[in-house]
Amino acid sequence: MNLSFISSLMDQYFGRMRSLMNNKELPARIRFLLQDTVELRENNWVPRKAFIDNGPKTINQIRQDAVKDLGVFIPAPMSQGMRMDFFLESPFMPNRMKLDRETLGGLADMFGQMPGSGIGTGPGVIQDRYSPTMGRHRTNPLFNGHGGHIAPPPQSQFDMGPKSFVKSNQVQNQHFLNQNQNHMAQQQVQSKDMPPRFSKKGQLNADEISLRPAQSFLLNKNQVPKLQPQIPTMMPPSAQPPRTQTPPLGQPPQLGLKTNPPPIQEKPQKTNKKPPPAKEELLKMTEAIMTDYLNSKNLTEAVSGVREMKAPKHFLPEMLSKIIVCSLDRPDEDKEHASTLIHTLRTEGLITGENFMQAFLNVLDQCPKIELDVPLVKSYLAQFAARAIIAELVSVAELAHPLENGTHFPLFLLCLQQTAKLKDREWLTDLFQQSKVNMQKMLPEIDQNKDRMLEILEGKGLSFLFPLLKLEKELLKQIKADPSPQSIYKWIKDNISPKLHTDKGFVNILMTSFLQYISQELCVAEGDEQLAAPSKEQLEQEKQLLLAFKPVMQKFLHDHTELQVSALYALQVHCNASGFPKGMLLRYFVNFYDMEIIEEEAFLAWKEDITQEFPGKGKALFQVNQWLTWLETAEEEESEDEAD
């Protein structure tokens, strides 16, 4: 099939077979047969090794493997030890012996008959004439009065017909004795002439019989073969070692015999666990620990007492609630010591921040009752929360979540007040900005607007948390007082922290203040711009005001694309508040682009941005989409010209 003149056709056939082999729609059986044929050709028509190595073997091959593994061929003897399997196949062997060989069957047909015994003994086994249990009712002087084990040989070597071999016991025994003596004498003579390395490889005694199976039958040499008896009583008596004698030196140990009994593992006695104490008992223990701690101020003993309580996890919030409540009616020093105890328990791994928040909320639920005895309970709880924030037991966001929408108002603001007193304002400002808590949601729903929020924060002394809100009011006043760019820049530099100069919120407020001032200078009220388009004088005045504020805008927007996008969003919100007057947004876009206040990248980034934070994005895109398309096309043409 690999001839040169048909190789092209064979390549086409096998190419078609490969394509069908990779077709997932065909059954797996068909694709496997195709793959097997293709691989057979690639291997020069040599079949897989699996079919060679693991194929069926004849009995002679199995015996040859056994010879290779053991190094010695042990034939299966018949009634006389010198008759081997090789002679049994001889044509000179009488038919009766061949018939007897064939009628053994069972395991003897595969492995040959084991020396000194038949297939086995016991109930259910059919005995033959070569079994050591045959004729046990007879007496034989060779076996110390026990029955003879071997039947007599045939009368003639070439006796081909069936004859009666029944003789008296005396004649049989005498004949067997003479035959056995002659055989032993002949074996002694032969052993003298043989080299010493072959002298012991003939017939084996019963003590030298090895029950170890051939290594070719063992899948794993470390495993005990299945045909090997696991219990000594299951072995034939002739193969059992004497119980009173130790085995001779050099003799391999019997396989499958368990000499050492399995070790007895004593299970430890189960200790009866004491049930956890009841809730009332735990509360009494907690109160006793707090009383001793606040009197002695010994923190180590208090922590040890809490550890020895072994309170279950579900009781930890109530334990912390008890610690807080026990210190509410005591001096501020004791409240601080109670906070220290709680933080130490967290450090020791006995409680978690979640446990503290649950305890904090539990005490808040009890405030109506506690306020009868402790009127300033919320202020005291604010101190506990402030110390927990400073100690990083809880975060600002974790504290704010259960207090949203004015829950327990103004507790959250009191917590921020106490934190600012215990720490400092700048630290609290940075921490609050990192938490990204929406302060408007922390107020009651009726007060959730910027103006009302600024008033409340100023009343609580927390306006420093939102410097941009204060800037939004003050900057417009400053621009009206002195619209010159020099004075505006100087005021911003003196009143606004340099950290905020690159803040998007600051840029948004700056652009909103400029746009509101320009609208007021044009003397156009909100909603009036939709009635009539601005005159040429108004358009020119608008352009001149933008040119006046250009230096300030460029100072804070130059080389900051993200800040320029924030400026465009401020313009979008301003136009949305005015009802999107016709042409207003496009006019500002063109002026910002011509004056080089906003760069092309910022316009395109604003177009692609999908944030929903600022209202009016859809209407804004509808008004300037055509101009943005022109800008994008012009930018591509410029880039192509530069490449050429």
Stockholm file with secondary structure:
# STOCKHOLM 1.0

chainA/1-644         MNLSFISSLMDQYFGRMRSLMNNKELPARIRFLLQDTVELRENNWVPRKAFIDNGPKTINQIRQDAVKDLGVFIPAPMSQGMRMDFFLESPFMPNRMKLDRETLGGLADMFGQMPGSGIGTGPGVIQDRYSPTMGRHRTNPLFNGHGGHIAPPPQSQFDMGPKSFVKSNQVQNQHFLNQNQNHMAQQQVQSKDMPPRFSKKGQLNADEISLRPAQSFLLNKNQVPKLQPQIPTMMPPSAQPPRTQTPPLGQPPQLGLKTNPPPIQEKPQKTNKKPPPAKEELLKMTEAIMTDYLNSKNLTEAVSGVREMKAPKHFLPEMLSKIIVCSLDRPDEDKEHASTLIHTLRTEGLITGENFMQAFLNVLDQCPKIELDVPLVKSYLAQFAARAIIAELVSVAELAHPLENGTHFPLFLLCLQQTAKLKDREWLTDLFQQSKVNMQKMLPEIDQNKDRMLEILEGKGLSFLFPLLKLEKELLKQIKADPSPQSIYKWIKDNISPKLHTDKGFVNILMTSFLQYISQELCVAEGDEQLAAPSKEQLEQEKQLLLAFKPVMQKFLHDHTELQVSALYALQVHCNASGFPKGMLLRYFVNFYDMEIIEEEAFLAWKEDITQEFPGKGKALFQVNQWLTWLETAEEEESEDEAD
#=GR chainA/1-644 SS CCCGGGHHHHHHHHHHHHHHHTCTTSCHHHHHHHHHHHHHHHTTTCCCHHHHHTSCCCHHHHHHHHHHHHSSCCCCCCSSTTCCHHHHTSTTSCHHHHHHHHTTCHHHHHHCCCTTCCSCCSTTCCCCTTSTTTTTTSCCGGGTTSCCCSCCCCSCTTCCSCCCCCCCHHHHHHHHHHHHHHHHHHHHHHHHHSCGGGTTSSSCCSTTCCCCCCGGGCSSTTSCCTTSCSSGGGSCGGGSCCSSSCCCTTCCCCTTCCCSCCCCCCCCCCCCCCCCCCHHHHHHHHHHHHHHHHHHCCHHHHHHHHHHHTCCGGGHHHHHHHHHHHHHTSCHHHHHHHHHHHHHHHHTTSCCHHHHHHHHHHHHHTHHHHTTTCTTHHHHHHHHHHHHHHTTSSCHHHHHGGGGGGTTTTHHHHHHHHHHHHSCHHHHHHHHHHHTCCGGGGSCGGGCSHHHHHHHHHHHTCGGGCHHHHHHHHHHHHHHHCCCHHHHHHHHHHHSCGGGGGCHHHHHHHHHHHHHHHHHHTTCCTTGGGTSCCCHHHHHHHHHHHHHHHHHHHHHHTTCHHHHHHHHHHHHHHHHHTTCCTTHHHHHHHHHHHTTSSCHHHHHHHHHCCCCSSSCHHHHHHHHHHHHHHHHHHHHHHHHHHHC
#=GC SS_cons         CCCGGGHHHHHHHHHHHHHHHTCTTSCHHHHHHHHHHHHHHHTTTCCCHHHHHTSCCCHHHHHHHHHHHHSSCCCCCCSSTTCCHHHHTSTTSCHHHHHHHHTTCHHHHHHCCCTTCCSCCSTTCCCCTTSTTTTTTSCCGGGTTSCCCSCCCCSCTTCCSCCCCCCCHHHHHHHHHHHHHHHHHHHHHHHHHSCGGGTTSSSCCSTTCCCCCCGGGCSSTTSCCTTSCSSGGGSCGGGSCCSSSCCCTTCCCCTTCCCSCCCCCCCCCCCCCCCCCCHHHHHHHHHHHHHHHHHHCCHHHHHHHHHHHTCCGGGHHHHHHHHHHHHHTSCHHHHHHHHHHHHHHHHTTSCCHHHHHHHHHHHHHTHHHHTTTCTTHHHHHHHHHHHHHHTTSSCHHHHHGGGGGGTTTTHHHHHHHHHHHHSCHHHHHHHHHHHTCCGGGGSCGGGCSHHHHHHHHHHHTCGGGCHHHHHHHHHHHHHHHCCCHHHHHHHHHHHSCGGGGGCHHHHHHHHHHHHHHHHHHTTCCTTGGGTSCCCHHHHHHHHHHHHHHHHHHHHHHTTCHHHHHHHHHHHHHHHHHTTCCTTHHHHHHHHHHHTTSSCHHHHHHHHHCCCCSSSCHHHHHHHHHHHHHHHHHHHHHHHHHHHC
//
